[in-house]
Amino acid sequence: MSKVVLLLFLTLLSLSSRYLVMVNGQRTWCVAKPSTEETTLLVNINYACSQVDCQILKKGCSCFAPDNLLNHASIAMNLYYQSHGRNHWNCDFKGSGIVVVSDPSKSHYGLV
């Protein structure tokens, strides 16, 4: 993710937190910021999966691959975000989450 895109995202975030809820009626997803430390990703996975069913992350299941912390954290965080109403605060994870408008399973992050 480029620094310019991240800066744009942070600027939009500071201008209006309501902007993150829905963008022109588009669906949104929650993903982990690529710069997030591994320990934070693990905390996010553990928290999200204590609140929602994360069975799809088990080995052999549909969302196991790619098998890395960023991917697994993004999926767990998104499961939590989707099940809790897609409010921007449900994707915060102490500043380690980003709301995107492009389906992360099909493309690069489309930052809000």
A tleap script that builds the chain and sets N, CA, C and O, in Angstrom:
source leaprc.protein.ff14SB
mol = sequence {
  NMET SER LYS VAL VAL LEU LEU LEU PHE LEU
  THR LEU LEU SER LEU SER SER ARG TYR LEU
  VAL MET VAL ASN GLY GLN ARG THR TRP CYS
  VAL ALA LYS PRO SER THR GLU GLU THR THR
  LEU LEU VAL ASN ILE ASN TYR ALA CYS SER
  GLN VAL ASP CYS GLN ILE LEU LYS LYS GLY
  CYS SER CYS PHE ALA PRO ASP ASN LEU LEU
  ASN HIE ALA SER ILE ALA MET ASN LEU TYR
  TYR GLN SER HIE GLY ARG ASN HIE TRP ASN
  CYS ASP PHE LYS GLY SER GLY ILE VAL VAL
  VAL SER ASP PRO SER LYS SER HIE TYR GLY
  LEU CVAL
}
set mol.1.N position { 0.855 -1.161 0.000 }
set mol.1.CA position { 0.000 0.000 0.000 }
set mol.1.C position { 0.904 1.228 0.000 }
set mol.1.O position { 1.861 1.302 0.770 }
set mol.2.N position { 0.598 2.182 -0.861 }
set mol.2.CA position { 1.449 3.360 -0.945 }
set mol.2.C position { 1.194 4.294 0.212 }
set mol.2.O position { 0.109 4.311 0.794 }
set mol.3.N position { 2.210 5.072 0.539 }
set mol.3.CA position { 2.097 6.039 1.631 }
set mol.3.C position { 1.083 7.116 1.293 }
set mol.3.O position { 0.416 7.640 2.185 }
set mol.4.N position { 0.957 7.456 0.012 }
set mol.4.CA position { -0.010 8.473 -0.406 }
set mol.4.C position { -1.429 8.003 -0.136 }
set mol.4.O position { -2.251 8.766 0.369 }
set mol.5.N position { -1.724 6.741 -0.472 }
set mol.5.CA position { -3.058 6.197 -0.247 }
set mol.5.C position { -3.356 6.150 1.246 }
set mol.5.O position { -4.457 6.497 1.672 }
set mol.6.N position { -2.378 5.721 2.042 }
set mol.6.CA position { -2.564 5.673 3.479 }
set mol.6.C position { -2.790 7.071 4.043 }
set mol.6.O position { -3.650 7.256 4.905 }
set mol.7.N position { -2.031 8.057 3.569 }
set mol.7.CA position { -2.207 9.430 4.016 }
set mol.7.C position { -3.603 9.936 3.662 }
set mol.7.O position { -4.248 10.606 4.469 }
set mol.8.N position { -4.070 9.614 2.449 }
set mol.8.CA position { -5.417 10.003 2.034 }
set mol.8.C position { -6.452 9.372 2.958 }
set mol.8.O position { -7.396 10.033 3.390 }
set mol.9.N position { -6.268 8.103 3.252 }
set mol.9.CA position { -7.191 7.417 4.147 }
set mol.9.C position { -7.223 8.084 5.514 }
set mol.9.O position { -8.298 8.335 6.057 }
set mol.10.N position { -6.055 8.373 6.072 }
set mol.10.CA position { -6.003 8.990 7.391 }
set mol.10.C position { -6.613 10.381 7.385 }
set mol.10.O position { -7.234 10.791 8.366 }
set mol.11.N position { -6.443 11.107 6.292 }
set mol.11.CA position { -7.052 12.429 6.170 }
set mol.11.C position { -8.565 12.312 6.157 }
set mol.11.O position { -9.254 13.054 6.857 }
set mol.12.N position { -9.085 11.384 5.362 }
set mol.12.CA position { -10.534 11.178 5.318 }
set mol.12.C position { -11.060 10.751 6.672 }
set mol.12.O position { -12.130 11.185 7.098 }
set mol.13.N position { -10.304 9.896 7.350 }
set mol.13.CA position { -10.714 9.437 8.662 }
set mol.13.C position { -10.824 10.599 9.634 }
set mol.13.O position { -11.770 10.670 10.419 }
set mol.14.N position { -9.865 11.507 9.584 }
set mol.14.CA position { -9.903 12.633 10.505 }
set mol.14.C position { -11.005 13.622 10.147 }
set mol.14.O position { -11.507 14.323 11.026 }
set mol.15.N position { -11.391 13.694 8.873 }
set mol.15.CA position { -12.434 14.626 8.461 }
set mol.15.C position { -13.815 14.173 8.888 }
set mol.15.O position { -14.634 14.983 9.322 }
set mol.16.N position { -14.073 12.888 8.765 }
set mol.16.CA position { -15.416 12.419 9.112 }
set mol.16.C position { -15.423 10.927 9.356 }
set mol.16.O position { -15.256 10.139 8.425 }
set mol.17.N position { -15.614 10.539 10.593 }
set mol.17.CA position { -15.673 9.113 10.894 }
set mol.17.C position { -16.930 8.489 10.298 }
set mol.17.O position { -16.961 7.279 10.072 }
set mol.18.N position { -17.966 9.283 10.038 }
set mol.18.CA position { -19.186 8.751 9.435 }
set mol.18.C position { -18.937 8.280 8.003 }
set mol.18.O position { -19.689 7.446 7.499 }
set mol.19.N position { -17.922 8.782 7.347 }
set mol.19.CA position { -17.603 8.422 5.976 }
set mol.19.C position { -17.322 6.929 5.834 }
set mol.19.O position { -17.541 6.357 4.766 }
set mol.20.N position { -16.841 6.298 6.896 }
set mol.20.CA position { -16.438 4.899 6.822 }
set mol.20.C position { -17.600 3.914 6.855 }
set mol.20.O position { -17.430 2.759 6.462 }
set mol.21.N position { -18.750 4.327 7.302 }
set mol.21.CA position { -19.861 3.400 7.459 }
set mol.21.C position { -20.297 2.827 6.119 }
set mol.21.O position { -20.464 1.614 5.993 }
set mol.22.N position { -20.482 3.672 5.125 }
set mol.22.CA position { -20.899 3.224 3.799 }
set mol.22.C position { -20.414 4.255 2.793 }
set mol.22.O position { -20.521 5.458 3.029 }
set mol.23.N position { -19.891 3.794 1.693 }
set mol.23.CA position { -19.391 4.691 0.663 }
set mol.23.C position { -20.251 4.518 -0.572 }
set mol.23.O position { -20.187 3.490 -1.245 }
set mol.24.N position { -21.056 5.529 -0.869 }
set mol.24.CA position { -21.937 5.491 -2.043 }
set mol.24.C position { -22.703 4.176 -2.141 }
set mol.24.O position { -22.880 3.641 -3.235 }
set mol.25.N position { -23.150 3.662 -1.021 }
set mol.25.CA position { -23.924 2.426 -1.009 }
set mol.25.C position { -23.105 1.167 -1.256 }
set mol.25.O position { -23.670 0.083 -1.400 }
set mol.26.N position { -21.767 1.295 -1.306 }
set mol.26.CA position { -20.919 0.136 -1.560 }
set mol.26.C position { -20.743 -0.693 -0.291 }
set mol.26.O position { -20.786 -0.172 0.824 }
set mol.27.N position { -20.548 -1.958 -0.484 }
set mol.27.CA position { -20.244 -2.858 0.617 }
set mol.27.C position { -18.836 -2.570 1.127 }
set mol.27.O position { -17.972 -2.148 0.359 }
set mol.28.N position { -18.604 -2.792 2.405 }
set mol.28.CA position { -17.292 -2.547 2.987 }
set mol.28.C position { -16.782 -3.784 3.720 }
set mol.28.O position { -17.558 -4.643 4.138 }
set mol.29.N position { -15.470 -3.853 3.864 }
set mol.29.CA position { -14.790 -4.933 4.571 }
set mol.29.C position { -13.781 -4.326 5.529 }
set mol.29.O position { -13.351 -3.186 5.355 }
set mol.30.N position { -13.413 -5.083 6.526 }
set mol.30.CA position { -12.377 -4.679 7.474 }
set mol.30.C position { -11.164 -5.569 7.254 }
set mol.30.O position { -11.284 -6.794 7.208 }
set mol.31.N position { -9.995 -4.950 7.118 }
set mol.31.CA position { -8.757 -5.711 6.964 }
set mol.31.C position { -7.698 -5.132 7.896 }
set mol.31.O position { -7.806 -3.991 8.347 }
set mol.32.N position { -6.695 -5.916 8.171 }
set mol.32.CA position { -5.576 -5.461 8.992 }
set mol.32.C position { -4.661 -4.570 8.167 }
set mol.32.O position { -4.418 -4.836 6.990 }
set mol.33.N position { -4.158 -3.517 8.788 }
set mol.33.CA position { -3.178 -2.674 8.115 }
set mol.33.C position { -1.926 -3.512 7.853 }
set mol.33.O position { -1.469 -4.239 8.736 }
set mol.34.N position { -1.374 -3.413 6.649 }
set mol.34.CA position { -0.190 -4.219 6.316 }
set mol.34.C position { 1.007 -3.961 7.231 }
set mol.34.O position { 1.869 -4.829 7.370 }
set mol.35.N position { 1.075 -2.797 7.848 }
set mol.35.CA position { 2.207 -2.459 8.713 }
set mol.35.C position { 2.035 -2.940 10.155 }
set mol.35.O position { 2.894 -2.678 10.998 }
set mol.36.N position { 0.948 -3.634 10.444 }
set mol.36.CA position { 0.657 -4.068 11.812 }
set mol.36.C position { 1.668 -5.117 12.288 }
set mol.36.O position { 2.005 -6.047 11.555 }
set mol.37.N position { 2.139 -4.954 13.513 }
set mol.37.CA position { 3.095 -5.904 14.093 }
set mol.37.C position { 2.434 -7.262 14.326 }
set mol.37.O position { 1.228 -7.347 14.559 }
set mol.38.N position { 3.237 -8.310 14.260 }
set mol.38.CA position { 2.727 -9.671 14.399 }
set mol.38.C position { 2.017 -9.896 15.729 }
set mol.38.O position { 0.994 -10.580 15.775 }
set mol.39.N position { 2.547 -9.328 16.809 }
set mol.39.CA position { 1.896 -9.532 18.110 }
set mol.39.C position { 0.493 -8.916 18.116 }
set mol.39.O position { -0.428 -9.482 18.703 }
set mol.40.N position { 0.333 -7.784 17.479 }
set mol.40.CA position { -0.983 -7.139 17.390 }
set mol.40.C position { -1.919 -7.969 16.528 }
set mol.40.O position { -3.100 -8.102 16.850 }
set mol.41.N position { -1.407 -8.532 15.431 }
set mol.41.CA position { -2.231 -9.391 14.580 }
set mol.41.C position { -2.744 -10.594 15.374 }
set mol.41.O position { -3.910 -10.970 15.250 }
set mol.42.N position { -1.884 -11.189 16.179 }
set mol.42.CA position { -2.292 -12.329 17.006 }
set mol.42.C position { -3.354 -11.928 18.036 }
set mol.42.O position { -4.317 -12.662 18.259 }
set mol.43.N position { -3.173 -10.775 18.651 }
set mol.43.CA position { -4.172 -10.279 19.610 }
set mol.43.C position { -5.507 -10.074 18.898 }
set mol.43.O position { -6.559 -10.428 19.430 }
set mol.44.N position { -5.461 -9.499 17.689 }
set mol.44.CA position { -6.693 -9.267 16.919 }
set mol.44.C position { -7.392 -10.571 16.567 }
set mol.44.O position { -8.613 -10.674 16.681 }
set mol.45.N position { -6.628 -11.560 16.142 }
set mol.45.CA position { -7.200 -12.868 15.808 }
set mol.45.C position { -7.855 -13.474 17.050 }
set mol.45.O position { -8.995 -13.935 16.995 }
set mol.46.N position { -7.136 -13.469 18.153 }
set mol.46.CA position { -7.667 -14.063 19.383 }
set mol.46.C position { -8.922 -13.347 19.848 }
set mol.46.O position { -9.889 -13.994 20.252 }
set mol.47.N position { -8.922 -12.012 19.798 }
set mol.47.CA position { -10.107 -11.276 20.236 }
set mol.47.C position { -11.288 -11.544 19.308 }
set mol.47.O position { -12.369 -11.921 19.759 }
set mol.48.N position { -11.073 -11.345 18.009 }
set mol.48.CA position { -12.177 -11.513 17.050 }
set mol.48.C position { -12.748 -12.926 17.125 }
set mol.48.O position { -13.964 -13.115 17.116 }
set mol.49.N position { -11.870 -13.899 17.199 }
set mol.49.CA position { -12.334 -15.295 17.207 }
set mol.49.C position { -12.951 -15.701 18.538 }
set mol.49.O position { -13.602 -16.742 18.625 }
set mol.50.N position { -12.754 -14.895 19.574 }
set mol.50.CA position { -13.452 -15.161 20.836 }
set mol.50.C position { -14.887 -14.631 20.769 }
set mol.50.O position { -15.722 -14.972 21.606 }
set mol.51.N position { -15.161 -13.797 19.768 }
set mol.51.CA position { -16.473 -13.174 19.621 }
set mol.51.C position { -17.298 -13.760 18.476 }
set mol.51.O position { -18.528 -13.717 18.509 }
set mol.52.N position { -16.619 -14.309 17.457 }
set mol.52.CA position { -17.296 -14.856 16.277 }
set mol.52.C position { -16.686 -16.211 15.927 }
set mol.52.O position { -15.617 -16.566 16.424 }
set mol.53.N position { -17.365 -16.956 15.079 }
set mol.53.CA position { -16.903 -18.276 14.649 }
set mol.53.C position { -15.846 -18.125 13.555 }
set mol.53.O position { -16.136 -17.630 12.466 }
set mol.54.N position { -14.631 -18.551 13.853 }
set mol.54.CA position { -13.520 -18.442 12.903 }
set mol.54.C position { -13.116 -19.794 12.314 }
set mol.54.O position { -11.961 -19.983 11.931 }
set mol.55.N position { -14.047 -20.720 12.240 }
set mol.55.CA position { -13.754 -22.061 11.723 }
set mol.55.C position { -13.166 -22.026 10.314 }
set mol.55.O position { -12.385 -22.906 9.954 }
set mol.56.N position { -13.527 -21.026 9.514 }
set mol.56.CA position { -13.044 -20.959 8.126 }
set mol.56.C position { -11.541 -20.721 8.043 }
set mol.56.O position { -10.961 -20.816 6.962 }
set mol.57.N position { -10.899 -20.410 9.178 }
set mol.57.CA position { -9.452 -20.198 9.192 }
set mol.57.C position { -8.660 -21.463 9.499 }
set mol.57.O position { -7.432 -21.460 9.421 }
set mol.58.N position { -9.352 -22.541 9.848 }
set mol.58.CA position { -8.648 -23.784 10.169 }
set mol.58.C position { -8.024 -24.393 8.919 }
set mol.58.O position { -8.519 -24.216 7.806 }
set mol.59.N position { -6.922 -25.115 9.130 }
set mol.59.CA position { -6.229 -25.778 8.023 }
set mol.59.C position { -7.212 -26.664 7.272 }
set mol.59.O position { -7.949 -27.448 7.870 }
set mol.60.N position { -7.209 -26.523 5.926 }
set mol.60.CA position { -8.103 -27.297 5.083 }
set mol.60.C position { -9.404 -26.589 4.767 }
set mol.60.O position { -10.150 -27.028 3.892 }
set mol.61.N position { -9.690 -25.499 5.466 }
set mol.61.CA position { -10.927 -24.753 5.213 }
set mol.61.C position { -10.700 -23.670 4.161 }
set mol.61.O position { -9.568 -23.385 3.771 }
set mol.62.N position { -11.791 -23.082 3.719 }
set mol.62.CA position { -11.771 -22.179 2.568 }
set mol.62.C position { -10.897 -20.939 2.716 }
set mol.62.O position { -10.417 -20.421 1.708 }
set mol.63.N position { -10.675 -20.448 3.918 }
set mol.63.CA position { -9.909 -19.209 4.083 }
set mol.63.C position { -8.560 -19.421 4.759 }
set mol.63.O position { -7.947 -18.462 5.230 }
set mol.64.N position { -8.093 -20.660 4.813 }
set mol.64.CA position { -6.802 -20.929 5.443 }
set mol.64.C position { -5.639 -20.359 4.625 }
set mol.64.O position { -4.689 -19.820 5.193 }
set mol.65.N position { -5.707 -20.474 3.311 }
set mol.65.CA position { -4.626 -19.996 2.444 }
set mol.65.C position { -4.949 -18.596 1.935 }
set mol.65.O position { -6.106 -18.301 1.637 }
set mol.66.N position { -3.951 -17.738 1.832 }
set mol.66.CA position { -2.568 -17.980 2.224 }
set mol.66.C position { -2.426 -18.014 3.746 }
set mol.66.O position { -3.070 -17.256 4.471 }
set mol.67.N position { -1.573 -18.906 4.194 }
set mol.67.CA position { -1.376 -19.145 5.620 }
set mol.67.C position { -0.356 -18.155 6.173 }
set mol.67.O position { 0.828 -18.467 6.302 }
set mol.68.N position { -0.839 -16.953 6.497 }
set mol.68.CA position { 0.018 -15.957 7.137 }
set mol.68.C position { -0.822 -15.119 8.094 }
set mol.68.O position { -2.047 -15.069 7.983 }
set mol.69.N position { -0.155 -14.469 9.025 }
set mol.69.CA position { -0.865 -13.727 10.066 }
set mol.69.C position { -1.693 -12.576 9.526 }
set mol.69.O position { -2.804 -12.340 9.999 }
set mol.70.N position { -1.170 -11.856 8.543 }
set mol.70.CA position { -1.914 -10.713 8.003 }
set mol.70.C position { -3.229 -11.171 7.386 }
set mol.70.O position { -4.269 -10.553 7.613 }
set mol.71.N position { -3.193 -12.247 6.608 }
set mol.71.CA position { -4.398 -12.782 5.990 }
set mol.71.C position { -5.380 -13.280 7.049 }
set mol.71.O position { -6.564 -12.946 7.003 }
set mol.72.N position { -4.900 -14.066 7.990 }
set mol.72.CA position { -5.783 -14.627 9.007 }
set mol.72.C position { -6.374 -13.526 9.893 }
set mol.72.O position { -7.552 -13.579 10.247 }
set mol.73.N position { -5.561 -12.534 10.248 }
set mol.73.CA position { -6.073 -11.432 11.059 }
set mol.73.C position { -7.130 -10.654 10.290 }
set mol.73.O position { -8.159 -10.283 10.856 }
set mol.74.N position { -6.892 -10.403 9.013 }
set mol.74.CA position { -7.865 -9.665 8.204 }
set mol.74.C position { -9.198 -10.410 8.134 }
set mol.74.O position { -10.261 -9.796 8.232 }
set mol.75.N position { -9.143 -11.710 7.967 }
set mol.75.CA position { -10.375 -12.498 7.888 }
set mol.75.C position { -11.103 -12.481 9.231 }
set mol.75.O position { -12.316 -12.275 9.279 }
set mol.76.N position { -10.366 -12.696 10.315 }
set mol.76.CA position { -10.988 -12.690 11.642 }
set mol.76.C position { -11.574 -11.309 11.955 }
set mol.76.O position { -12.692 -11.205 12.459 }
set mol.77.N position { -10.823 -10.266 11.658 }
set mol.77.CA position { -11.294 -8.900 11.913 }
set mol.77.C position { -12.532 -8.599 11.076 }
set mol.77.O position { -13.463 -7.952 11.556 }
set mol.78.N position { -12.549 -9.062 9.833 }
set mol.78.CA position { -13.706 -8.818 8.974 }
set mol.78.C position { -14.931 -9.598 9.452 }
set mol.78.O position { -16.049 -9.085 9.404 }
set mol.79.N position { -14.730 -10.823 9.909 }
set mol.79.CA position { -15.854 -11.588 10.463 }
set mol.79.C position { -16.478 -10.825 11.629 }
set mol.79.O position { -17.700 -10.729 11.739 }
set mol.80.N position { -15.625 -10.284 12.495 }
set mol.80.CA position { -16.107 -9.500 13.630 }
set mol.80.C position { -16.842 -8.243 13.138 }
set mol.80.O position { -17.953 -7.953 13.580 }
set mol.81.N position { -16.213 -7.514 12.230 }
set mol.81.CA position { -16.777 -6.271 11.674 }
set mol.81.C position { -18.143 -6.520 11.027 }
set mol.81.O position { -19.095 -5.780 11.279 }
set mol.82.N position { -18.238 -7.551 10.201 }
set mol.82.CA position { -19.492 -7.859 9.511 }
set mol.82.C position { -20.585 -8.259 10.507 }
set mol.82.O position { -21.741 -7.866 10.351 }
set mol.83.N position { -20.224 -9.033 11.521 }
set mol.83.CA position { -21.238 -9.521 12.465 }
set mol.83.C position { -21.676 -8.476 13.484 }
set mol.83.O position { -22.679 -8.656 14.175 }
set mol.84.N position { -20.925 -7.392 13.575 }
set mol.84.CA position { -21.255 -6.345 14.546 }
set mol.84.C position { -21.771 -5.073 13.874 }
set mol.84.O position { -21.693 -3.994 14.462 }
set mol.85.N position { -22.290 -5.181 12.666 }
set mol.85.CA position { -22.990 -4.065 12.042 }
set mol.85.C position { -22.199 -3.197 11.085 }
set mol.85.O position { -22.711 -2.177 10.623 }
set mol.86.N position { -20.972 -3.570 10.774 }
set mol.86.CA position { -20.137 -2.805 9.839 }
set mol.86.C position { -19.996 -1.333 10.235 }
set mol.86.O position { -20.001 -0.450 9.377 }
set mol.87.N position { -19.872 -1.080 11.518 }
set mol.87.CA position { -19.595 0.267 12.011 }
set mol.87.C position { -18.089 0.475 12.006 }
set mol.87.O position { -17.337 -0.453 12.304 }
set mol.88.N position { -17.639 1.681 11.673 }
set mol.88.CA position { -16.193 1.913 11.569 }
set mol.88.C position { -15.471 1.567 12.862 }
set mol.88.O position { -14.319 1.134 12.825 }
set mol.89.N position { -16.129 1.751 14.008 }
set mol.89.CA position { -15.470 1.438 15.271 }
set mol.89.C position { -15.296 -0.058 15.472 }
set mol.89.O position { -14.482 -0.477 16.295 }
set mol.90.N position { -16.046 -0.872 14.734 }
set mol.90.CA position { -15.874 -2.322 14.826 }
set mol.90.C position { -14.694 -2.808 13.993 }
set mol.90.O position { -14.408 -4.005 13.953 }
set mol.91.N position { -14.011 -1.884 13.329 }
set mol.91.CA position { -12.815 -2.225 12.561 }
set mol.91.C position { -11.585 -1.507 13.103 }
set mol.91.O position { -10.525 -1.542 12.478 }
set mol.92.N position { -11.709 -0.876 14.221 }
set mol.92.CA position { -10.577 -0.104 14.741 }
set mol.92.C position { -9.445 -0.991 15.244 }
set mol.92.O position { -8.293 -0.803 14.852 }
set mol.93.N position { -9.754 -1.940 16.094 }
set mol.93.CA position { -8.749 -2.841 16.654 }
set mol.93.C position { -7.498 -2.075 17.103 }
set mol.93.O position { -6.369 -2.401 16.734 }
set mol.94.N position { -7.750 -1.050 17.910 }
set mol.94.CA position { -6.677 -0.184 18.446 }
set mol.94.C position { -5.819 0.407 17.340 }
set mol.94.O position { -4.596 0.490 17.460 }
set mol.95.N position { -6.478 0.816 16.262 }
set mol.95.CA position { -5.791 1.493 15.165 }
set mol.95.C position { -5.146 0.574 14.148 }
set mol.95.O position { -4.434 1.051 13.264 }
set mol.96.N position { -5.368 -0.732 14.243 }
set mol.96.CA position { -4.707 -1.660 13.319 }
set mol.96.C position { -5.612 -2.158 12.195 }
set mol.96.O position { -5.191 -2.988 11.389 }
set mol.97.N position { -6.846 -1.666 12.132 }
set mol.97.CA position { -7.772 -2.075 11.078 }
set mol.97.C position { -8.047 -0.963 10.087 }
set mol.97.O position { -7.943 0.218 10.418 }
set mol.98.N position { -8.399 -1.346 8.869 }
set mol.98.CA position { -8.754 -0.402 7.803 }
set mol.98.C position { -10.051 -0.890 7.169 }
set mol.98.O position { -10.207 -2.083 6.908 }
set mol.99.N position { -10.980 0.028 6.920 }
set mol.99.CA position { -12.194 -0.302 6.181 }
set mol.99.C position { -11.897 -0.085 4.703 }
set mol.99.O position { -11.379 0.960 4.311 }
set mol.100.N position { -12.232 -1.088 3.880 }
set mol.100.CA position { -11.992 -1.015 2.438 }
set mol.100.C position { -13.295 -1.242 1.675 }
set mol.100.O position { -14.249 -1.807 2.209 }
set mol.101.N position { -13.321 -0.794 0.420 }
set mol.101.CA position { -14.525 -0.944 -0.404 }
set mol.101.C position { -14.366 -1.990 -1.504 }
set mol.101.O position { -15.339 -2.326 -2.178 }
set mol.102.N position { -13.161 -2.506 -1.693 }
set mol.102.CA position { -12.935 -3.586 -2.660 }
set mol.102.C position { -12.821 -4.897 -1.906 }
set mol.102.O position { -12.140 -4.975 -0.884 }
set mol.103.N position { -13.479 -5.915 -2.404 }
set mol.103.CA position { -13.439 -7.221 -1.765 }
set mol.103.C position { -11.981 -7.690 -1.685 }
set mol.103.O position { -11.372 -7.971 -2.717 }
set mol.104.N position { -11.418 -7.779 -0.484 }
set mol.104.CA position { -10.003 -8.138 -0.344 }
set mol.104.C position { -9.688 -9.549 -0.833 }
set mol.104.O position { -8.523 -9.867 -1.072 }
set mol.105.N position { -10.696 -10.397 -0.985 }
set mol.105.CA position { -10.428 -11.745 -1.483 }
set mol.105.C position { -10.254 -11.753 -3.007 }
set mol.105.O position { -9.789 -12.740 -3.578 }
set mol.106.N position { -10.628 -10.653 -3.654 }
set mol.106.CA position { -10.573 -10.598 -5.103 }
set mol.106.C position { -9.643 -9.542 -5.661 }
set mol.106.O position { -9.302 -9.586 -6.843 }
set mol.107.N position { -9.217 -8.578 -4.825 }
set mol.107.CA position { -8.389 -7.494 -5.339 }
set mol.107.C position { -7.572 -6.872 -4.235 }
set mol.107.O position { -7.652 -7.261 -3.069 }
set mol.108.N position { -6.775 -5.883 -4.641 }
set mol.108.CA position { -6.033 -5.111 -3.644 }
set mol.108.C position { -7.011 -4.267 -2.858 }
set mol.108.O position { -8.117 -3.984 -3.320 }
set mol.109.N position { -6.607 -3.874 -1.687 }
set mol.109.CA position { -7.465 -3.072 -0.821 }
set mol.109.C position { -7.908 -1.804 -1.533 }
set mol.109.O position { -7.089 -1.072 -2.088 }
set mol.110.N position { -9.213 -1.551 -1.511 }
set mol.110.CA position { -9.775 -0.301 -1.997 }
set mol.110.C position { -10.109 0.553 -0.792 }
set mol.110.O position { -11.218 0.481 -0.262 }
set mol.111.N position { -9.151 1.365 -0.354 }
set mol.111.CA position { -9.319 2.109 0.877 }
set mol.111.C position { -10.457 3.108 0.805 }
set mol.111.O position { -10.712 3.734 -0.224 }
set mol.112.N position { -11.124 3.232 1.929 }
set mol.112.CA position { -12.182 4.228 2.072 }
set mol.112.C position { -11.525 5.532 2.389 }
set mol.112.O position { -12.209 6.542 2.558 }
savepdb mol mol.pdb
quit
